[in-house]
Amino acid sequence: MFKSNFEFPTFALALKIMDSLTQIVLGAAVGEVILGKKIGNKALLLGAIAGTIPDLDVVFTWINDDPIVQLRTHRAYSHSMFFHLLLALPFAWLSHRWSRVEGITFKRWYLLWYLGFFTHALLDCCTTYGTRLFLPFTNYQVGFNNIAVIDPLYTLPFMLLLIIAMFFKRNNVVRKKIVYASIFISSAYMLLTFVLKIKAHQLFREQLAADNISYTELNSTPTILNSILWSAIATNDSALYTAEFSFLKPATPIVWTKFERNLNLLNKFKSSEIETVKWFADGNYFLQQPHPDTLYFFNTKWGRTRFDKTDAKDAFMFYYIFYKEGDKLKYKAVTPRDFKMNEAWQHLKERIGI
């Protein structure tokens, strides 16, 4: 049971660990497929390491805790499929040089490391955060928004089957069947999330039409820890609308909550940092000006954190505050310190319908 007065930084760390676990499991599966017959569980280990390396860009957060610098550096070059082509070379060379196993070519080692890196980035592309897969040719954020950053139904069966496979010898046909079963099940679930997204997106579009809401952009994404409850963000030049839909509660009406975007405020507050946050939000944002020298920038690309709230600071608990001090425009990222996790978890379950 979560404590009701659970601090969010602790929760965020737990989510990051779970996210890393997912990438470790995927990388381990890649390692097993490429070299499992040759080196057994060492292939799982090396694949897991390969699946972890792209996220080592978080080291920059230890060097520089500026939240906007972090937006610029995370999921950037370490997640580029072209950079992976180069990054895999030294790892493959060292593996080939140090390996005592005969018959493993440099090409095979290269394939293990490259696919370990690349599948990490490809999985990240399925989430909402956005992954700059095509750097340095474009800064475009690839985000299919079909699976939550943390989804136990994807990770846990995948991980448990790989753990079971570890107890069989590398040439045992049962080991091979278990590994391929783990890949098939996880991949089938991933495909299912695309199907669910298409259906949810269509329902959101139909409801917008029924409610006579005009929009220029509509984004849909699963909520945290599941693929049953989906969130939508619809925008036009003047307003942003958000709503949710659960496949377990299809009779519950899709109700849109409106937030004025106040885009004219961007003319009063200009900086490279604001441009970075705009780029990252990818159109999913609105602004508020509580004081003449203060701007609230609400990035809404993940949908509402609390579905029962309509006040901006309660509904979207992650936002940026830009404020003027003399001639300088400063900023800070707001994250909840006194986060009632038990209450939020209970509300999430009720909204999902479990």
SVG drawing of the C-alpha trace seen along z (x, -y; Angstrom):
<svg xmlns="http://www.w3.org/2000/svg" viewBox="-23 -45 64 74">
<polyline fill="none" stroke="black" stroke-width="0.4" points="0.0,0.0 1.3,-3.5 1.5,-6.0 -1.1,-8.8 1.6,-11.5 4.0,-9.9 6.6,-12.3 6.6,-12.5 10.4,-12.4 10.4,-8.9 7.6,-7.8 9.3,-9.3 12.5,-7.3 10.4,-4.1 8.9,-4.7 12.4,-5.4 13.6,-2.1 10.6,-0.2 11.3,-1.9 14.9,-0.8 13.8,2.7 11.7,2.8 14.6,1.8 16.9,4.4 14.4,7.2 14.1,6.2 17.9,5.9 18.3,9.3 16.0,10.9 17.9,9.4 21.2,10.7 19.7,14.2 18.4,14.3 21.7,13.2 24.2,15.1 22.3,17.3 23.3,20.5 27.0,19.5 27.4,18.0 24.2,18.8 23.3,16.5 26.2,14.2 24.2,13.2 21.3,12.2 23.6,10.1 25.3,8.3 22.0,7.7 20.7,6.2 23.7,3.9 23.2,2.8 19.5,2.1 20.5,-0.1 23.3,-2.2 21.1,-4.7 19.6,-5.9 22.9,-6.7 22.3,-10.2 20.7,-10.8 24.3,-11.3 23.8,-14.9 21.1,-15.4 23.7,-14.8 26.0,-17.3 23.4,-19.9 20.0,-19.7 18.5,-22.5 15.1,-21.0 15.1,-22.5 18.7,-21.4 17.5,-17.9 14.7,-18.2 17.4,-19.1 19.7,-16.2 17.5,-13.2 16.5,-10.9 18.7,-12.8 21.9,-11.5 22.1,-8.5 18.8,-7.4 19.6,-8.2 19.6,-5.2 22.4,-6.7 24.6,-7.4 24.0,-3.7 25.7,-2.7 28.9,-4.3 28.4,-3.5 28.1,0.2 31.6,0.3 33.8,0.0 31.6,2.3 31.7,4.9 35.5,4.6 36.1,5.0 33.7,8.0 35.3,9.6 38.8,9.0 38.1,10.2 35.8,13.1 37.2,16.5 34.4,18.2 35.3,19.5 33.1,18.9 31.6,15.5 32.4,13.1 32.8,9.3 29.6,8.9 27.7,11.0 29.0,9.0 28.1,5.8 24.6,7.0 24.1,7.7 25.2,4.2 23.5,2.3 20.1,4.1 20.4,3.7 20.8,-0.1 18.3,-0.4 15.5,1.6 15.8,-0.5 15.1,-3.7 12.4,-2.0 10.5,-1.0 10.9,-4.6 9.3,-5.8 6.1,-4.0 5.7,-6.2 4.5,-9.8 7.8,-11.4 9.2,-11.6 12.5,-10.2 14.8,-11.9 15.4,-8.8 16.7,-10.6 19.3,-13.0 21.4,-14.7 19.2,-15.1 16.1,-16.3 15.2,-17.3 11.7,-15.7 10.4,-13.7 9.1,-10.3 6.2,-9.4 3.6,-6.8 1.8,-7.3 0.5,-3.7 2.0,-2.4 2.6,-3.9 6.2,-4.5 5.5,-1.9 3.1,0.9 3.4,4.1 1.4,6.1 4.2,5.6 7.2,6.0 6.3,8.7 5.4,11.7 8.4,10.8 10.7,10.8 9.3,13.9 9.7,16.0 13.3,14.9 14.1,15.7 12.6,19.2 14.7,19.6 17.9,18.8 17.6,22.2 17.9,24.2 21.2,24.9 21.9,22.8 21.4,25.6 18.2,26.9 15.3,26.5 13.0,25.6 15.1,22.6 14.7,21.4 10.9,21.9 10.5,20.0 12.6,17.1 10.6,16.9 7.4,17.2 8.4,14.2 9.1,12.1 5.8,13.2 3.7,12.4 5.3,9.0 5.1,8.1 1.5,9.2 0.6,7.0 2.4,4.1 0.4,4.6 -2.8,4.7 -2.0,1.3 -1.9,-0.1 -5.4,1.4 -6.7,-0.1 -5.2,-3.5 -6.9,-3.5 -10.2,-2.7 -9.9,-5.2 -8.8,-7.9 -11.8,-7.3 -14.2,-7.5 -12.6,-10.8 -13.0,-12.2 -16.7,-11.2 -17.3,-12.8 -15.6,-16.0 -17.9,-16.1 -21.0,-15.4 -20.1,-18.2 -19.4,-20.6 -15.8,-21.2 -13.6,-22.5 -9.9,-21.4 -6.8,-21.5 -4.9,-18.7 -6.0,-15.6 -3.6,-13.4 -4.4,-10.3 -2.2,-8.4 -2.6,-5.7 -2.5,-6.7 0.2,-5.5 0.6,-1.7 -2.1,-0.5 -3.5,-0.5 -7.2,-0.5 -7.7,-4.1 -6.9,-6.6 -6.4,-10.3 -7.0,-12.8 -5.8,-16.3 -7.6,-18.4 -6.4,-21.9 -7.2,-24.9 -5.7,-28.4 -7.8,-29.5 -8.5,-26.5 -7.3,-23.0 -9.7,-20.2 -8.9,-17.1 -10.9,-13.9 -10.5,-10.3 -12.1,-7.0 -11.8,-3.5 -12.5,-0.3 -13.7,1.3 -16.3,-1.5 -17.5,-2.2 -20.9,-3.6 -19.2,-6.4 -19.6,-9.5 -16.5,-11.2 -16.6,-14.7 -14.3,-17.4 -12.7,-19.9 -11.7,-23.2 -8.6,-25.3 -8.0,-28.6 -4.6,-28.5 -3.7,-32.2 -1.1,-31.9 -0.9,-35.7 1.2,-35.6 4.1,-34.2 4.6,-37.7 5.3,-39.0 7.6,-36.2 10.3,-35.3 13.4,-33.1 15.2,-30.1 14.0,-28.1 10.4,-28.8 11.0,-27.8 12.5,-24.5 9.5,-23.8 7.2,-24.6 9.1,-22.2 8.9,-19.5 5.2,-19.9 4.6,-19.6 1.5,-21.8 0.1,-20.2 0.2,-23.2 -1.6,-26.2 -0.5,-29.3 -1.6,-31.3 -0.4,-34.6 -1.2,-34.8 1.0,-37.9 2.2,-40.5 5.8,-39.2 5.0,-35.5 4.0,-32.9 2.7,-29.3 3.5,-26.9 1.4,-23.7 2.8,-20.9 -0.2,-18.5 1.1,-15.9 0.5,-13.1 -3.0,-14.2 -4.3,-15.1 -2.6,-13.7 -5.9,-13.9 -9.0,-13.2 -11.4,-14.6 -9.7,-18.1 -10.5,-21.0 -8.2,-23.6 -5.0,-23.7 -2.5,-23.3 -4.4,-20.3 -5.2,-18.6 -1.7,-19.0 0.8,-18.8 3.9,-19.2 4.4,-22.7 7.0,-25.4 7.0,-28.8 8.8,-31.6 9.2,-34.8 11.0,-38.1 13.7,-39.4 14.9,-42.7 15.9,-42.2 16.3,-38.4 13.7,-35.8 14.1,-32.9 12.3,-29.6 11.7,-26.5 9.9,-23.2 7.1,-22.4 6.6,-18.9 4.4,-17.9 6.1,-17.4 3.1,-16.4 1.6,-13.9 -1.2,-11.8 -0.4,-8.7 -2.9,-6.4 -5.7,-8.8 -4.5,-9.2 -4.1,-5.4 -7.6,-4.8 -9.0,-7.4 -7.0,-5.8 -8.4,-2.4 -12.0,-3.7 -11.6,-5.6 -10.2,-2.5 -13.0,-0.4 -11.1,2.2"/>
</svg>
